[in-house]
Each structure stands twice: as structure tokens, then as C-alpha cells.
Amino acid sequence: MNIRTDLAIECREMFAGEIAGVESINHDRDGISVTHVKITTPEGALKIGKPIGNYITIEIKQMNLEDEEICERGAQAVCDELKKIISVPEDASVLVAGLGNQYITPDSIGPKTVGKLLVTRHITSEGNNGHSFDVRAVSALAPGVLGLTGIETGEVIQGVADRVKPSLIIAVDALASRKLSRLGTTVQIADTGISPGSGVGNNRKELTEKTLGVPVIAIGVPMVVDAATLTMDAMETLSQHMSKNFSKNAEELVDAFEHGGREFINEALSKESTNMIVTPNDVDVISNQAAEIIAEGINRALHIK
């Protein structure tokens, strides 16, 4: 069964040992885990299932706006990691695109983030009566989704980019994970662009430097998990528990589960439930928190020198 996930770190975790063409480094910063996955060769990209490039995973654990310290550390981590991969001059303009459907809460992180950004293109352009602003020219839009607008997201962004001519595009979107523990607690930053909807099997036109003509940085937070993937993950956890806590006499039972049990689950989940997507019951709170942290991180990375 295919494992649905947008996270490079999860694709890497599916393999034990070293992978040719894939580098992975993890470090801790004030209780926040940061993992860099770098795919350097076509072979590595094929193995992992992600394009060549850099993928940064920031695991904040609890995005809680009531805890100012967590919010501060999370936003600063996003800022610091963003600055490492932004390679355009300080006076270059940036367009931020908030992808997703604002009317569907798990898919609303992009539009919510745009609403919290410090947009400055209108005050840094000519005609400001001689005033000088020590900020970068930033513009933003929430292009909506094909089902609401009848226009591909990529077409909207391409049209705006052709007009405002940014040197960099940052796309913010909700992602899919294979683990419940990462929903609403993890931020992924990638310099490879993004294919909207890929994690839930609804691929749209990719947003990359190849399609848009300028570098594209993707920022996302996993908000959903595929029901079939979640069930298989739970079964793996149960299998590990059985192996550790039962006597050797139970080894045959564990072995039978590993083989026959998985085949049964695959068959059962290959029907109607494979299209079922699961999200946390407090998704509205989580999406607001994630948008706040991402927006603050972007603001600091783009405007604070």
C-alpha cells in the first residue's frame, strides 16, 4: 500500500541505514527538533520520492499561542531556517502565496498565514512622498482553489508573478503526514517548490522554479493523515509491542500477524476507506496557531536584518 505523506523526513524514516544520495542531519535548539534532509542525486530522489533539494523539518511539538515562549521559539526557528535558503538580495521583492481553501479548516493555513503577513510592496514602491522604509517589498495573495474559482492555482500565481515580477515566491500550504503525532506540530520548509494536493491524491500543477520562472520555497504544516496509512501505522506499533512484551512462544503469532494480518488490513482498506482523510478535532485552534507562527517567522526572515 502506498504511504501518503508530504514530509521528506517521513519518507527518509521508511528506510533503515544510509541511502545513497540522501543526507540527513538532526539537531536540537531549545527543545525544538530540526532535521535537514538533503537529496543530492537522481537516485536518492527516486528512492525517497522527492525532488533533489533541501527539506527542513521543524518539530515544535505543541504550537500553543497561549505559551508565548513556545510561539517565540517556533517563529524564530522558522525565521532562522528560512534565512538559510533565501538566496535573493535584500532589496529583491517576494511574493507569498497562501494555498488552500479558506472555507475548509484543515486546508486553511495558507490563506490564514497571508492574513497575518506584513505586506509592504505598496509602501516601498515609488510615490511614497520621499519616505524611506527599511523593509523588503513583500506582496501576498490567497489564490483559492480550482473548485471555487475555476482557475488553476498555478495559473493565478503565474499571472500575478508576471505582473509584480518577484525575485522569490514563498508558497504556504497544508500538508499530509503519516503520523498523528506530527499533525499541527511540524513545519516543513523546502527549496524545491510544491505540488498542491499531492499528499491527499489531488495533484495540481506544480509550483516550482521551472513552472514559475523564479525560485519557490514551500512552507507547510501537516494537518491531515490518510485513514489507511494511520491504521497501518497503528498496526506496526501493535506488532512492535507484541514482539517486546510477549514470550518467545508468541513469536509465531507475531509472525503470522506481520504477514497475514497486513494483507487482510490492506484488502479491507483498499475499498471505500482509502479515500478517508483524518484531522484532529481541534483543527481550528491548530490551524490558527500554525498560521501565526509561520507568518511571524516569514515576517522576521524577510524584514528583520
Helices and strands as residue ranges (DSSP letters): H 8-13, E 22-29, E 32-39, H 42-48, E 53-59, H 68-85, E 94-98, G 105-107, H 109-114, H 121-124, E 138-141, H 146-149, H 153-164, E 168-177, G 180-182, E 186-190, G 198-200, H 209-212, E 216-226, H 227-245, G 248-250, H 251-256, I 257-261, H 262-269, G 272-275, E 277-278, H 283-303
